[in-house]
Amino acid sequence: MKNILFSLLILLVGCTNSPAPSKKATKKDSHIKHKAVSNNAEANPWIVGSYAAKPGESEGRKYVKFETDGSFSDSTRSNDYLHAVIFVDKINAGIFLHELKKSGPVEKFAGPVHISLSNSDGKELHMTSTRGWNKSGGILIERNNSDYSQFRIFLLKSKGPVNVLIRDKDSTVYQFDINASGFSDAFSKV
């Protein structure tokens, strides 16, 4: 019994009074962190989520989401910071643009926006959207002219980066890349 109590006492003292890390331990820790960062780069950039459930539903509709950074230019600014978020579900797709900072408000558009996508195979897709995602802003990829289907199929057939260029009626230009790798796998879970 005394041996057990003595062992527990040594364990408690050892856990609370750990020595300061040596320089070798610091180098080893930073090396381990570096490996973790490289493993994250291999993870699917598309996140599967679900919207809030509507009354009477047990689960909300599922979607896939991708976030990226890019740039925008207008008559007063050139190549300023842009954060873009893309949502795709089985019914709609939406693009949300945040100028200057990630936490900024979603951009609202008063008129049509022209969207051009080009993939690494040299294929292009051109669409026009005249509707916002909701009153707060965003761009709804509409079902008119089968734009939603074309957008979804374009992402499913693309590999690697897809360059996106969006122009509004005021000649503001938004540019960013969508990583199409992993989209097919993530969308199959929706």
Contacts in CASP RR format, 6 or more apart in sequence:
PFRMAT RR
TARGET T0000
AUTHOR 0000-0000-0000
METHOD contacts of the structure
MODEL  1
MKNILFSLLILLVGCTNSPAPSKKATKKDSHIKHKAVSNNAEANPWIVGS
YAAKPGESEGRKYVKFETDGSFSDSTRSNDYLHAVIFVDKINAGIFLHEL
KKSGPVEKFAGPVHISLSNSDGKELHMTSTRGWNKSGGILIERNNSDYSQ
FRIFLLKSKGPVNVLIRDKDSTVYQFDINASGFSDAFSKV
21 29 0 8 1.000
44 181 0 8 1.000
44 182 0 8 1.000
44 185 0 8 1.000
44 186 0 8 1.000
45 66 0 8 1.000
45 179 0 8 1.000
45 181 0 8 1.000
45 182 0 8 1.000
46 64 0 8 1.000
46 65 0 8 1.000
46 66 0 8 1.000
46 182 0 8 1.000
46 183 0 8 1.000
46 185 0 8 1.000
46 186 0 8 1.000
46 187 0 8 1.000
47 64 0 8 1.000
47 65 0 8 1.000
47 66 0 8 1.000
47 186 0 8 1.000
48 62 0 8 1.000
48 63 0 8 1.000
48 64 0 8 1.000
48 186 0 8 1.000
48 189 0 8 1.000
48 190 0 8 1.000
49 62 0 8 1.000
49 63 0 8 1.000
49 64 0 8 1.000
49 65 0 8 1.000
50 59 0 8 1.000
50 60 0 8 1.000
50 61 0 8 1.000
50 62 0 8 1.000
50 63 0 8 1.000
51 60 0 8 1.000
51 61 0 8 1.000
51 62 0 8 1.000
51 63 0 8 1.000
51 89 0 8 1.000
52 60 0 8 1.000
53 59 0 8 1.000
53 60 0 8 1.000
54 60 0 8 1.000
61 89 0 8 1.000
61 90 0 8 1.000
61 91 0 8 1.000
62 89 0 8 1.000
62 90 0 8 1.000
62 189 0 8 1.000
62 190 0 8 1.000
63 87 0 8 1.000
63 88 0 8 1.000
63 89 0 8 1.000
63 190 0 8 1.000
64 87 0 8 1.000
64 88 0 8 1.000
64 89 0 8 1.000
64 183 0 8 1.000
64 186 0 8 1.000
64 187 0 8 1.000
64 189 0 8 1.000
64 190 0 8 1.000
65 85 0 8 1.000
65 86 0 8 1.000
65 87 0 8 1.000
65 88 0 8 1.000
66 85 0 8 1.000
66 86 0 8 1.000
66 178 0 8 1.000
66 179 0 8 1.000
66 183 0 8 1.000
67 83 0 8 1.000
67 84 0 8 1.000
67 85 0 8 1.000
67 86 0 8 1.000
68 83 0 8 1.000
68 84 0 8 1.000
68 86 0 8 1.000
68 176 0 8 1.000
68 177 0 8 1.000
68 178 0 8 1.000
68 179 0 8 1.000
69 81 0 8 1.000
69 82 0 8 1.000
69 83 0 8 1.000
69 84 0 8 1.000
69 176 0 8 1.000
70 81 0 8 1.000
70 82 0 8 1.000
70 83 0 8 1.000
70 84 0 8 1.000
70 174 0 8 1.000
70 175 0 8 1.000
70 176 0 8 1.000
70 177 0 8 1.000
71 79 0 8 1.000
71 80 0 8 1.000
71 81 0 8 1.000
71 82 0 8 1.000
71 174 0 8 1.000
71 175 0 8 1.000
71 176 0 8 1.000
72 79 0 8 1.000
72 80 0 8 1.000
72 82 0 8 1.000
72 97 0 8 1.000
72 99 0 8 1.000
72 172 0 8 1.000
72 173 0 8 1.000
72 174 0 8 1.000
72 175 0 8 1.000
73 79 0 8 1.000
73 80 0 8 1.000
73 172 0 8 1.000
73 173 0 8 1.000
74 170 0 8 1.000
74 171 0 8 1.000
74 172 0 8 1.000
74 173 0 8 1.000
75 170 0 8 1.000
75 171 0 8 1.000
80 99 0 8 1.000
80 100 0 8 1.000
81 99 0 8 1.000
81 100 0 8 1.000
81 101 0 8 1.000
82 97 0 8 1.000
82 98 0 8 1.000
82 99 0 8 1.000
82 174 0 8 1.000
82 175 0 8 1.000
82 176 0 8 1.000
83 97 0 8 1.000
83 98 0 8 1.000
83 101 0 8 1.000
83 102 0 8 1.000
83 104 0 8 1.000
84 95 0 8 1.000
84 96 0 8 1.000
84 97 0 8 1.000
84 98 0 8 1.000
84 164 0 8 1.000
84 174 0 8 1.000
84 176 0 8 1.000
85 95 0 8 1.000
85 96 0 8 1.000
85 98 0 8 1.000
86 93 0 8 1.000
86 94 0 8 1.000
86 95 0 8 1.000
86 96 0 8 1.000
86 178 0 8 1.000
87 93 0 8 1.000
87 94 0 8 1.000
87 96 0 8 1.000
88 94 0 8 1.000
88 151 0 8 1.000
88 152 0 8 1.000
88 155 0 8 1.000
88 183 0 8 1.000
88 187 0 8 1.000
88 190 0 8 1.000
89 190 0 8 1.000
90 190 0 8 1.000
91 148 0 8 1.000
92 133 0 8 1.000
92 140 0 8 1.000
92 141 0 8 1.000
92 143 0 8 1.000
92 148 0 8 1.000
93 140 0 8 1.000
93 141 0 8 1.000
93 148 0 8 1.000
93 151 0 8 1.000
93 152 0 8 1.000
94 133 0 8 1.000
94 138 0 8 1.000
94 139 0 8 1.000
94 140 0 8 1.000
94 141 0 8 1.000
95 115 0 8 1.000
95 138 0 8 1.000
95 139 0 8 1.000
95 141 0 8 1.000
95 164 0 8 1.000
95 166 0 8 1.000
96 106 0 8 1.000
96 107 0 8 1.000
96 133 0 8 1.000
96 137 0 8 1.000
96 138 0 8 1.000
96 139 0 8 1.000
97 106 0 8 1.000
97 107 0 8 1.000
97 138 0 8 1.000
97 139 0 8 1.000
97 166 0 8 1.000
97 174 0 8 1.000
98 104 0 8 1.000
98 105 0 8 1.000
98 106 0 8 1.000
98 107 0 8 1.000
99 107 0 8 1.000
105 136 0 8 1.000
106 133 0 8 1.000
106 136 0 8 1.000
106 137 0 8 1.000
106 138 0 8 1.000
107 137 0 8 1.000
107 138 0 8 1.000
108 132 0 8 1.000
108 136 0 8 1.000
108 137 0 8 1.000
108 138 0 8 1.000
109 132 0 8 1.000
109 137 0 8 1.000
109 138 0 8 1.000
109 139 0 8 1.000
109 168 0 8 1.000
109 169 0 8 1.000
110 169 0 8 1.000
111 130 0 8 1.000
111 168 0 8 1.000
111 169 0 8 1.000
112 128 0 8 1.000
112 129 0 8 1.000
112 130 0 8 1.000
112 168 0 8 1.000
112 169 0 8 1.000
113 128 0 8 1.000
113 129 0 8 1.000
113 139 0 8 1.000
113 166 0 8 1.000
113 167 0 8 1.000
113 168 0 8 1.000
113 169 0 8 1.000
114 126 0 8 1.000
114 127 0 8 1.000
114 128 0 8 1.000
114 166 0 8 1.000
114 167 0 8 1.000
115 126 0 8 1.000
115 127 0 8 1.000
115 128 0 8 1.000
115 129 0 8 1.000
115 139 0 8 1.000
115 141 0 8 1.000
115 164 0 8 1.000
115 165 0 8 1.000
115 166 0 8 1.000
116 124 0 8 1.000
116 125 0 8 1.000
116 126 0 8 1.000
116 164 0 8 1.000
116 165 0 8 1.000
116 166 0 8 1.000
117 124 0 8 1.000
117 125 0 8 1.000
117 126 0 8 1.000
117 127 0 8 1.000
117 151 0 8 1.000
117 154 0 8 1.000
117 162 0 8 1.000
117 163 0 8 1.000
117 164 0 8 1.000
117 165 0 8 1.000
117 178 0 8 1.000
118 124 0 8 1.000
118 125 0 8 1.000
118 162 0 8 1.000
118 163 0 8 1.000
119 154 0 8 1.000
119 157 0 8 1.000
119 158 0 8 1.000
119 159 0 8 1.000
119 160 0 8 1.000
119 161 0 8 1.000
119 162 0 8 1.000
119 163 0 8 1.000
119 180 0 8 1.000
120 158 0 8 1.000
120 159 0 8 1.000
120 160 0 8 1.000
120 161 0 8 1.000
120 162 0 8 1.000
121 158 0 8 1.000
121 159 0 8 1.000
123 154 0 8 1.000
123 157 0 8 1.000
123 158 0 8 1.000
125 150 0 8 1.000
125 151 0 8 1.000
125 154 0 8 1.000
127 141 0 8 1.000
127 145 0 8 1.000
127 147 0 8 1.000
127 150 0 8 1.000
127 151 0 8 1.000
128 147 0 8 1.000
129 139 0 8 1.000
129 140 0 8 1.000
129 141 0 8 1.000
129 142 0 8 1.000
129 147 0 8 1.000
130 142 0 8 1.000
131 139 0 8 1.000
131 140 0 8 1.000
131 142 0 8 1.000
132 138 0 8 1.000
132 139 0 8 1.000
132 140 0 8 1.000
133 139 0 8 1.000
133 140 0 8 1.000
139 166 0 8 1.000
141 147 0 8 1.000
141 148 0 8 1.000
141 151 0 8 1.000
142 148 0 8 1.000
143 149 0 8 1.000
152 187 0 8 1.000
154 162 0 8 1.000
155 162 0 8 1.000
155 178 0 8 1.000
155 180 0 8 1.000
155 183 0 8 1.000
155 187 0 8 1.000
156 183 0 8 1.000
156 184 0 8 1.000
156 187 0 8 1.000
158 180 0 8 1.000
158 183 0 8 1.000
159 180 0 8 1.000
159 181 0 8 1.000
160 179 0 8 1.000
160 180 0 8 1.000
160 181 0 8 1.000
161 177 0 8 1.000
161 178 0 8 1.000
161 179 0 8 1.000
161 180 0 8 1.000
162 177 0 8 1.000
162 178 0 8 1.000
162 179 0 8 1.000
162 180 0 8 1.000
163 175 0 8 1.000
163 177 0 8 1.000
164 174 0 8 1.000
164 175 0 8 1.000
164 176 0 8 1.000
164 177 0 8 1.000
164 178 0 8 1.000
165 173 0 8 1.000
165 174 0 8 1.000
165 175 0 8 1.000
166 173 0 8 1.000
166 174 0 8 1.000
166 175 0 8 1.000
167 173 0 8 1.000
167 174 0 8 1.000
END
